[in-house]
């Protein structure tokens, strides 16, 4: 049934109000990052574009510009490196695992896939302490912050859900042409799966970029400290300058926005296709 003009107006009004409510905290974050600390916590007047300057950003960057405090851009580089390794490694490992669990036939396939689904129910907090004791000798290294998070049960599930919807006739045609499982996967399945690859990349990047508990347990050396952990150290310094804290927050959020903007088109396609299949 076609919607009446009044119904369309109400739908757009509700969506507009919800979008405005979601944007408000981000707007406050950005606006407050350009204001003095005493103006940040001034209630609704914090949204007003007054007393704006780049002093908070200069203060944040100058606070981390020595061997004693560490270097801001090094923290940023560590986070970018770790997130890139986890995203790229996860896309390869989890997509191949999902393809093997959904499109190849082998004994015990259903049991293994059930185990993967059960692993989705286990929160990381439940295994963080055992992992800490298991890898205690590997503390303050880069690879220990990335390797445990490359394989991810939820990512395998996302890939598996998408691969199940790929018509088997396409793979059968590839096999008739002489393509084996490896060539079929990389030459046929992967190019068709850009939406799910984009969705998994964004969600994995968000999770890894904001990782905090594991770095708290495993990292004490500023040379390998990621940006979210350093922000907690910065915020804990007294007296707290909220303008500088918000400026740090903006610098922390910027890479996430860049990644989302790059993968946005495929991410929306992946969400839309998942909704249709559901």
Residue frames relative to the residue before (quaternion, step in Angstrom):
aa qw qx qy qz dx dy dz
X 1.0000 0.0000 0.0000 0.0000 0.00 0.00 0.00
X 0.4390 -0.6914 0.5078 0.2672 3.56 -0.97 0.85
X 0.4309 -0.7049 0.5020 0.2557 3.56 -1.02 0.78
X 0.4796 -0.6567 0.5039 0.2912 3.54 -1.08 0.74
X 0.6545 -0.5109 0.3639 0.4221 3.62 -1.18 0.39
X 0.6328 0.5278 -0.3419 0.4517 3.61 1.01 -0.74
X 0.6542 0.5102 -0.3146 0.4612 3.58 0.96 -0.86
X 0.6482 0.5055 -0.3214 0.4701 3.58 0.96 -0.80
X 0.6379 0.5233 -0.3310 0.4580 3.58 1.00 -0.81
X 0.6689 0.4964 -0.3021 0.4636 3.60 0.91 -0.90
X 0.6325 0.5285 -0.3354 0.4561 3.59 1.00 -0.78
X 0.6870 0.4699 -0.2834 0.4762 3.57 0.88 -0.94
X 0.6252 0.5385 -0.3423 0.4494 3.60 1.05 -0.71
X 0.6638 0.4956 -0.3036 0.4707 3.59 0.92 -0.91
X 0.6679 0.4934 -0.2983 0.4706 3.58 0.91 -0.92
X 0.6386 0.5303 -0.3265 0.4520 3.58 1.05 -0.76
X 0.6515 0.5055 -0.3137 0.4707 3.58 0.98 -0.85
X 0.6593 0.5032 -0.3116 0.4637 3.60 0.93 -0.87
X 0.6508 0.5053 -0.3199 0.4679 3.58 0.96 -0.85
X 0.6354 0.5313 -0.3252 0.4563 3.59 1.00 -0.80
X 0.6591 0.5052 -0.3102 0.4628 3.59 0.97 -0.85
X 0.6614 0.4947 -0.3125 0.4693 3.59 1.03 -0.72
X 0.6780 0.4988 -0.2901 0.4553 3.59 1.06 -0.73
X 0.5333 0.6759 -0.3974 0.3176 3.60 1.10 -0.64
X 0.6891 0.4640 -0.3229 0.4534 3.68 0.70 -0.87
X 0.6441 0.5147 -0.3263 0.4624 3.58 1.03 -0.77
X 0.6387 0.5216 -0.3185 0.4675 3.56 1.02 -0.81
X 0.6506 0.5077 -0.3103 0.4719 3.58 1.00 -0.83
X 0.6201 0.5438 -0.3313 0.4583 3.57 1.05 -0.80
X 0.7021 0.4621 -0.2750 0.4668 3.58 0.79 -1.01
X 0.6799 0.4897 -0.3012 0.4552 3.58 0.85 -0.95
X 0.6825 0.4999 -0.2936 0.4451 3.58 0.92 -0.87
X 0.6036 0.5781 -0.3654 0.4097 3.58 1.14 -0.55
X 0.6991 0.4361 -0.2681 0.4992 3.61 1.23 -0.34
X 0.6567 0.5247 -0.3004 0.4508 3.61 1.26 0.02
X 0.5813 -0.5437 0.4570 0.3970 3.59 -1.25 0.35
X 0.6693 -0.5413 0.3333 0.3848 3.56 -1.17 0.60
X 0.6772 0.5011 -0.3114 0.4397 3.61 0.95 -0.79
X 0.6609 0.4871 -0.3065 0.4815 3.59 1.25 -0.31
X 0.5626 0.6315 -0.3841 0.3704 3.58 1.20 -0.42
X 0.7748 0.3256 -0.1611 0.5174 3.58 0.89 -0.98
X 0.3980 0.7350 -0.4568 0.3045 3.57 1.02 0.79
X 0.6350 -0.5551 0.3347 0.4203 3.58 1.10 0.63
X 0.8334 -0.1891 0.1498 0.4973 3.55 -1.11 -0.73
X 0.5704 0.5894 -0.3947 0.4141 3.60 1.16 -0.36
X 0.5072 0.6507 -0.4165 0.3819 3.57 1.27 -0.18
X 0.6223 0.5395 -0.3417 0.4528 3.57 1.23 -0.36
X 0.5821 0.6031 -0.3775 0.3936 3.59 1.20 -0.40
X 0.4065 -0.7325 0.4904 0.2402 3.63 -0.88 0.90
X 0.3418 0.7243 -0.5233 0.2912 3.58 0.42 1.24
X 0.8291 0.1850 -0.1675 0.5003 3.57 -1.25 0.58
X 0.2844 0.7874 -0.4999 0.2217 3.59 0.98 0.81
X 0.1745 0.7574 -0.6162 0.1271 3.56 -1.07 0.82
X 0.5019 -0.6407 0.4930 0.3074 3.54 -1.35 0.15
X 0.3142 0.7917 -0.4826 0.2043 3.59 1.25 0.26
X 0.6427 0.5326 -0.3398 0.4334 3.62 0.96 -0.78
X 0.6595 0.4956 -0.3124 0.4710 3.59 0.96 -0.82
X 0.6383 0.5096 -0.3329 0.4713 3.58 0.98 -0.77
X 0.6575 0.5166 -0.3128 0.4505 3.59 0.98 -0.83
X 0.6424 0.5200 -0.3276 0.4578 3.58 0.98 -0.81
X 0.6965 0.4697 -0.2834 0.4626 3.58 0.83 -0.96
X 0.6753 0.4806 -0.3015 0.4713 3.60 1.02 -0.73
X 0.5956 0.5734 -0.3659 0.4273 3.62 1.18 -0.44
X 0.7569 0.2519 -0.1544 0.5829 3.58 1.20 -0.48
X 0.4309 0.6913 -0.4568 0.3574 3.53 0.43 1.25
X 0.6815 0.4057 -0.3041 0.5277 3.57 1.04 0.79
X 0.6455 -0.5193 0.3846 0.4071 3.56 -1.27 0.27
X 0.6307 0.5552 -0.3392 0.4229 3.59 1.07 -0.65
X 0.7706 0.3384 -0.1771 0.5102 3.59 0.94 -0.88
X 0.4701 -0.6223 0.4797 0.4020 3.56 1.16 -0.54
X 0.4160 -0.7060 0.5230 0.2345 3.54 -1.29 0.28
X 0.5338 -0.6641 0.4180 0.3150 3.55 -0.80 1.05
X 0.7068 0.4710 -0.2808 0.4469 3.58 0.79 -0.97
X 0.5796 0.5416 -0.3846 0.4721 3.58 1.22 -0.34
X 0.6279 0.5170 -0.3345 0.4759 3.58 1.00 -0.79
X 0.6482 0.5123 -0.3080 0.4718 3.55 0.97 -0.88
X 0.6618 0.5156 -0.3015 0.4531 3.59 0.94 -0.87
X 0.6289 0.5276 -0.3320 0.4646 3.58 1.03 -0.80
X 0.6691 0.4954 -0.3043 0.4629 3.59 0.90 -0.90
X 0.6550 0.5040 -0.3160 0.4660 3.59 0.95 -0.86
X 0.6525 0.5166 -0.3146 0.4565 3.59 0.95 -0.87
X 0.6801 0.4879 -0.2959 0.4603 3.59 0.84 -0.97
X 0.6731 0.4939 -0.3033 0.4594 3.58 0.89 -0.91
X 0.6434 0.5239 -0.3248 0.4539 3.59 1.00 -0.79
X 0.6559 0.5072 -0.3102 0.4651 3.58 0.93 -0.89
X 0.6804 0.4849 -0.2963 0.4628 3.60 0.88 -0.92
X 0.6641 0.5003 -0.3160 0.4570 3.60 0.93 -0.85
X 0.7125 0.4478 -0.2755 0.4646 3.60 0.71 -1.03
X 0.6649 0.4900 -0.3060 0.4734 3.58 0.92 -0.86
X 0.6577 0.5163 -0.3070 0.4545 3.57 1.01 -0.81
X 0.6268 0.5356 -0.3440 0.4493 3.58 0.98 -0.77
X 0.6842 0.4750 -0.2883 0.4724 3.59 0.95 -0.85
X 0.7277 0.4561 -0.2554 0.4441 3.57 0.67 -1.13
X 0.7306 0.4464 -0.2590 0.4472 3.58 0.73 -1.03
X 0.6400 0.5103 -0.3424 0.4613 3.61 1.02 -0.68
X 0.6575 0.4956 -0.3138 0.4728 3.59 0.97 -0.79
X 0.6376 0.5173 -0.3285 0.4669 3.58 1.01 -0.77
X 0.6609 0.5026 -0.3059 0.4659 3.58 0.95 -0.86
X 0.6437 0.5166 -0.3288 0.4590 3.60 0.97 -0.79
X 0.6657 0.4981 -0.3036 0.4654 3.56 0.98 -0.81
X 0.6916 0.4816 -0.2746 0.4630 3.58 1.09 -0.69
X 0.7673 0.3806 -0.1954 0.4778 3.59 1.12 -0.52
X 0.8027 0.3133 -0.1476 0.4856 3.61 0.96 -0.79
X 0.6893 0.4153 -0.2860 0.5202 3.60 1.17 -0.37
X 0.3180 -0.7511 0.5524 0.1716 3.56 -1.10 0.73
X 0.2345 0.7522 -0.5844 0.1939 3.57 -0.73 1.10
X 0.6254 -0.5763 0.3861 0.3575 3.55 -1.19 0.59
X 0.7997 0.2556 -0.2174 0.4979 3.56 -0.89 0.97
X 0.3521 0.7689 -0.4738 0.2455 3.57 1.27 0.13
X 0.6846 0.4908 -0.2889 0.4550 3.59 0.86 -0.94
X 0.6380 0.5274 -0.3312 0.4529 3.60 1.01 -0.77
X 0.6667 0.4985 -0.3083 0.4604 3.57 0.90 -0.91
X 0.6565 0.5029 -0.3197 0.4624 3.58 0.95 -0.82
X 0.6190 0.5310 -0.3394 0.4687 3.60 1.07 -0.68
X 0.6316 0.5230 -0.3296 0.4679 3.58 1.01 -0.79
X 0.6310 0.5263 -0.3312 0.4640 3.59 1.00 -0.81
X 0.6529 0.5040 -0.3157 0.4690 3.59 0.96 -0.82
X 0.6570 0.5059 -0.3164 0.4608 3.59 0.99 -0.77
X 0.6153 0.5565 -0.3455 0.4385 3.58 1.09 -0.68
X 0.5717 0.5910 -0.3808 0.4229 3.59 1.17 -0.49
X 0.6703 0.5139 -0.2936 0.4476 3.60 1.17 -0.56
X 0.6157 0.5488 -0.3444 0.4485 3.59 1.27 -0.25
X 0.2992 -0.7628 0.5389 0.1955 3.65 -0.51 1.08
X 0.6030 -0.5842 0.3984 0.3693 3.55 -1.12 0.64
X 0.5885 0.5945 -0.3668 0.4070 3.60 1.08 -0.68
X 0.6334 0.5543 -0.3342 0.4240 3.59 1.13 -0.61
X 0.7676 0.3189 -0.1762 0.5273 3.60 1.13 -0.55
X 0.4222 0.7346 -0.4560 0.2722 3.60 1.24 -0.06
X 0.6925 0.4756 -0.2925 0.4569 3.60 0.84 -0.92
X 0.6479 0.4856 -0.3466 0.4736 3.68 0.85 -0.73
X 0.6471 0.5065 -0.3256 0.4676 3.59 1.00 -0.77
X 0.6043 0.5630 -0.3519 0.4406 3.58 1.07 -0.72
X 0.7016 0.4423 -0.2732 0.4873 3.60 0.87 -0.90
X 0.6276 0.5479 -0.3407 0.4357 3.58 1.08 -0.67
X 0.7980 0.2534 -0.1084 0.5360 3.57 0.98 -0.91
X 0.2337 0.8184 -0.5025 0.1521 3.59 1.14 0.50
X 0.6715 0.4999 -0.3019 0.4560 3.59 1.07 -0.66
X 0.6734 0.4815 -0.2906 0.4799 3.59 1.28 -0.19
X 0.3234 0.7721 -0.4950 0.2331 3.59 1.22 0.30
X 0.8229 0.2302 -0.2004 0.4792 3.54 -1.32 0.58
X 0.5391 0.5440 -0.4526 0.4567 3.55 0.94 0.97
X 0.5637 -0.6150 0.4337 0.3405 3.55 -1.19 0.50
X 0.6962 0.5094 -0.3087 0.4008 3.57 0.81 -0.97
X 0.6352 0.5350 -0.3513 0.4324 3.60 1.06 -0.61
X 0.6304 0.5179 -0.3363 0.4704 3.58 1.24 -0.31
X 0.7431 0.4032 -0.2131 0.4897 3.58 1.22 -0.41
X 0.6666 0.5667 -0.3264 0.3578 3.58 0.74 -1.06
X 0.6825 0.4968 -0.3337 0.4195 3.68 0.78 -0.82
X 0.7290 0.4431 -0.2367 0.4649 3.62 1.17 -0.39
X 0.4359 0.6952 -0.4720 0.3223 3.61 1.22 0.11
X 0.7185 0.3462 -0.2171 0.5629 3.59 0.88 -0.94
X 0.0493 0.8122 -0.5720 0.1040 3.56 -0.69 1.11
X 0.4494 -0.7242 0.4559 0.2564 3.58 -0.65 1.14
X 0.6608 0.5119 -0.3226 0.4441 3.59 0.94 -0.81
X 0.6343 0.5170 -0.3291 0.4713 3.58 1.05 -0.73
X 0.6188 0.5289 -0.3383 0.4720 3.59 1.03 -0.77
X 0.6537 0.5146 -0.3095 0.4604 3.57 0.96 -0.86
X 0.6412 0.5194 -0.3272 0.4605 3.61 0.97 -0.81
X 0.6666 0.4845 -0.3031 0.4787 3.57 0.90 -0.90
X 0.6601 0.5230 -0.3169 0.4363 3.58 0.90 -0.92
X 0.6345 0.5300 -0.3310 0.4549 3.58 0.99 -0.81
X 0.6774 0.4763 -0.2940 0.4774 3.58 0.97 -0.82
X 0.6753 0.5109 -0.3093 0.4328 3.59 0.87 -0.92
X 0.6039 0.5676 -0.3622 0.4265 3.59 1.09 -0.62
X 0.6807 0.4879 -0.2839 0.4669 3.59 1.16 -0.54
X 0.5129 0.6232 -0.4328 0.4016 3.61 1.26 -0.12
X 0.4764 -0.6855 0.4596 0.3030 3.64 -0.72 0.98
X 0.4547 -0.7025 0.4708 0.2795 3.63 -0.75 0.97
X 0.5560 0.6298 -0.3936 0.3731 3.60 1.13 -0.53
X 0.6059 0.5616 -0.3605 0.4331 3.58 1.10 -0.64
X 0.6877 0.4598 -0.2783 0.4881 3.57 0.93 -0.87
X 0.6154 0.5400 -0.3502 0.4551 3.58 1.06 -0.67
X 0.6367 0.5159 -0.3273 0.4704 3.57 1.03 -0.76
X 0.6429 0.5161 -0.3235 0.4644 3.59 1.03 -0.76
X 0.6483 0.5097 -0.3225 0.4647 3.59 1.00 -0.77
X 0.6193 0.5372 -0.3453 0.4568 3.58 1.05 -0.74
X 0.6851 0.4718 -0.2729 0.4833 3.57 1.10 -0.73
X 0.6310 -0.5840 0.3151 0.4018 3.56 1.28 0.11
X 0.4790 0.6713 -0.4440 0.3505 3.61 1.22 0.15
X 0.3354 -0.7332 0.5579 0.1968 3.56 -0.97 0.88
X 0.7548 -0.3870 0.2592 0.4619 3.62 -1.26 -0.04
X 0.6598 0.5129 -0.3232 0.4441 3.61 0.93 -0.84
X 0.6912 0.4632 -0.2846 0.4762 3.58 0.84 -0.96
X 0.6249 0.5384 -0.3408 0.4510 3.58 1.00 -0.75
X 0.6690 0.5044 -0.3043 0.4532 3.56 0.94 -0.89
X 0.7673 0.3928 -0.2198 0.4568 3.60 0.67 -1.07
X 0.7453 0.4133 -0.2320 0.4688 3.62 1.00 -0.72
X 0.7669 0.3411 -0.1774 0.5138 3.59 1.12 -0.61
X 0.7626 0.4120 -0.2208 0.4472 3.57 0.61 -1.17
X 0.6750 0.5141 -0.3139 0.4260 3.59 0.80 -0.97
X 0.6795 0.4726 -0.3298 0.4540 3.68 0.76 -0.80
X 0.6646 0.4931 -0.3080 0.4693 3.60 1.14 -0.53
X 0.7185 0.4856 -0.2232 0.4451 3.58 1.22 -0.43
X 0.2076 0.8158 -0.5181 0.1516 3.60 1.10 0.55
X 0.6426 0.5309 -0.3600 0.4191 3.67 0.85 -0.75
X 0.7079 0.4406 -0.2867 0.4717 3.61 0.82 -0.89
X 0.6034 0.5370 -0.3634 0.4642 3.61 1.09 -0.60
X 0.6567 0.4987 -0.3137 0.4708 3.59 0.99 -0.80
X 0.6471 0.5228 -0.3225 0.4516 3.59 0.94 -0.84
X 0.6791 0.4776 -0.2877 0.4775 3.56 0.89 -0.95
X 0.6314 0.5378 -0.3396 0.4436 3.60 0.98 -0.79
X 0.6816 0.4820 -0.3001 0.4615 3.60 0.85 -0.91
X 0.6902 0.4779 -0.2937 0.4571 3.60 0.80 -0.95
X 0.6462 0.5054 -0.3221 0.4726 3.59 1.02 -0.76
X 0.6472 0.5158 -0.3204 0.4609 3.57 0.95 -0.86
X 0.6454 0.5194 -0.3266 0.4550 3.60 0.92 -0.85
X 0.6725 0.5008 -0.2977 0.4565 3.57 0.91 -0.92
X 0.7110 0.4536 -0.2666 0.4666 3.57 0.83 -0.97
X 0.6397 0.5387 -0.3373 0.4322 3.59 0.96 -0.81
X 0.7547 0.3688 -0.2064 0.5018 3.58 1.01 -0.78
X 0.3316 0.7661 -0.4950 0.2411 3.60 1.25 0.22
X 0.0302 -0.8314 0.5539 -0.0327 3.56 -0.79 1.03
X 0.6749 0.5227 -0.3176 0.4128 3.61 0.80 -0.99
X 0.6932 0.4790 -0.2943 0.4509 3.59 0.80 -0.95
X 0.6546 0.4790 -0.3383 0.4771 3.67 0.87 -0.71
X 0.6028 0.5520 -0.3685 0.4428 3.61 1.03 -0.68
X 0.7010 0.4677 -0.2686 0.4667 3.57 0.97 -0.86
X 0.8151 0.3502 -0.1271 0.4436 3.57 0.88 -0.97
X 0.7595 0.3730 -0.1877 0.4988 3.62 1.15 -0.40
X 0.0558 0.7746 -0.6289 0.0383 3.54 -0.95 0.97
X 0.6064 0.5510 -0.3461 0.4571 3.58 1.28 -0.31
X 0.4425 -0.7136 0.4685 0.2748 3.66 -0.65 1.01
X 0.5837 0.6103 -0.3762 0.3812 3.60 1.11 -0.53
X 0.7789 0.2488 -0.1443 0.5573 3.63 1.13 -0.55
X 0.4098 0.7246 -0.4617 0.3064 3.56 1.21 0.46
X 0.3576 -0.7391 0.5217 0.2317 3.65 -0.77 0.94
X 0.7055 -0.5168 0.3055 0.3766 3.53 -1.26 0.46
X 0.6598 0.5041 -0.3494 0.4341 3.69 0.79 -0.77
X 0.6453 0.5068 -0.3241 0.4709 3.58 1.02 -0.74
X 0.6552 0.5033 -0.3154 0.4668 3.57 0.98 -0.79
X 0.6074 0.5497 -0.3637 0.4435 3.60 1.08 -0.61
X 0.6364 0.5136 -0.3364 0.4670 3.60 1.01 -0.71
X 0.6262 0.5162 -0.3318 0.4809 3.58 1.08 -0.71
X 0.6614 0.5120 -0.3012 0.4579 3.56 0.95 -0.90
X 0.6778 0.4912 -0.2963 0.4600 3.59 0.92 -0.87
X 0.6675 0.5180 -0.3056 0.4390 3.59 1.11 -0.57
X 0.5352 0.6182 -0.4141 0.3999 3.59 1.24 -0.10
X 0.2660 -0.7770 0.5567 0.1249 3.56 -0.95 0.94
X 0.5573 -0.2428 -0.7936 0.0254 1.50 -1.96 1.60
X 0.5237 -0.6454 0.4585 0.3147 3.55 -1.13 0.68
X 0.1508 -0.7614 0.6262 0.0734 3.56 -0.81 1.05
X 0.2873 -0.8191 0.4711 0.1569 3.56 -0.12 1.31
X 0.5719 0.5732 -0.3866 0.4415 3.58 1.12 -0.46
X 0.6839 0.4638 -0.2790 0.4893 3.56 0.96 -0.86
X 0.6074 0.5468 -0.3514 0.4567 3.60 1.07 -0.68
X 0.6745 0.4758 -0.2969 0.4801 3.58 0.95 -0.84
X 0.6124 0.5304 -0.3518 0.4689 3.60 1.07 -0.65
X 0.6210 0.5181 -0.3283 0.4881 3.57 1.05 -0.77
X 0.6478 0.5304 -0.3170 0.4456 3.58 0.99 -0.83
X 0.6326 0.5213 -0.3317 0.4670 3.58 1.00 -0.77
X 0.6640 0.4935 -0.3044 0.4721 3.59 0.92 -0.87
X 0.6382 0.5246 -0.3200 0.4638 3.57 1.15 -0.62
X 0.7043 0.4762 -0.2595 0.4581 3.59 1.04 -0.79
X 0.5459 0.6729 -0.3919 0.3092 3.61 1.05 -0.70
X 0.6745 0.4799 -0.3349 0.4502 3.69 0.76 -0.82
X 0.6107 0.5494 -0.3544 0.4467 3.59 1.06 -0.68
X 0.6554 0.5063 -0.3083 0.4681 3.58 0.96 -0.84
X 0.6344 0.5275 -0.3325 0.4569 3.58 1.02 -0.78
X 0.6623 0.5005 -0.3056 0.4663 3.59 0.90 -0.91
X 0.6679 0.4946 -0.3111 0.4610 3.59 0.90 -0.87
X 0.6455 0.5190 -0.3273 0.4549 3.58 0.96 -0.82
X 0.6529 0.5209 -0.3165 0.4498 3.59 1.03 -0.75
X 0.7842 0.3216 -0.1563 0.5072 3.60 0.93 -0.92
X 0.3460 0.8002 -0.4585 0.1724 3.59 1.26 -0.03
X 0.6733 0.5189 -0.3195 0.4187 3.58 0.79 -0.98
X 0.7094 0.4331 -0.2662 0.4881 3.59 0.86 -0.91
X 0.6036 0.5604 -0.3616 0.4369 3.58 1.09 -0.65
X 0.6552 0.4984 -0.3074 0.4773 3.60 0.94 -0.88
X 0.6359 0.5211 -0.3280 0.4654 3.59 1.00 -0.76
X 0.6596 0.5126 -0.3093 0.4544 3.56 0.99 -0.84
X 0.6567 0.4918 -0.3149 0.4771 3.60 0.96 -0.84
X 0.6602 0.5117 -0.3139 0.4514 3.59 0.94 -0.87
X 0.6770 0.4838 -0.3065 0.4622 3.58 0.90 -0.85
X 0.6206 0.5325 -0.3393 0.4649 3.60 1.08 -0.69
X 0.6496 0.5157 -0.3184 0.4590 3.57 1.00 -0.80
X 0.6504 0.5098 -0.3234 0.4611 3.59 0.98 -0.81
X 0.6671 0.4963 -0.3055 0.4640 3.59 0.95 -0.88
X 0.6461 0.5202 -0.3281 0.4520 3.56 1.04 -0.79
